[in-house]
């Protein structure tokens, strides 16, 4: 029973999962921001060409 309480592998797995989730959120936010900026740039170029 004491071995169960001293086993920290589950806590470590949860920590890695939280880190992976945080990194995913940051990547998604960066891609959304980059996508909007890129869309604005292409729209500006298209407007100047017409």
N, C-alpha and C positions, 0 to 999 in steps of 0.2 A: 504494500500500500504506500509506503514512504517513497519507493522508487517512482511511483506515479506522480507524486507531488514535486519531486525533484527533476522530472523530465521536462526540459524546456524546448523540445523540438517543435511542439505545437505552437508555442508562442513565437518562435523564430519564423515558422512558416506564415503565421498571420502577419508578422512585421514585413516580411518580404512581399506578401500580397498587398498590403497597404502601400508600400513603396511603389510597386508596379502600377497600382491604381492611380496614384498621384502622378507618376510619370506619364501615364496614358492621358490623364486629364490635361496636363500641360502641353503634350504634343497635339492633342485635338484642338485646344485653344489657339495654339500657334498656327496650325494649319487653317483654321477658320479665319484668323486675322490676316494671314498671308493670302488666302484665297480672295478675301474682300479687297485687299490692296491690289492684287493682280487683276481682278475684275475691273476695278476703277481705272487702272492703267490702260487696259485694253479698250475700255469704253472711251477714254480720252483720245487714244490713237485713232479709233474708228470715227470719232466725231471730227477730228482734224482732217481726216482723209476725205470726208464727204463735203 
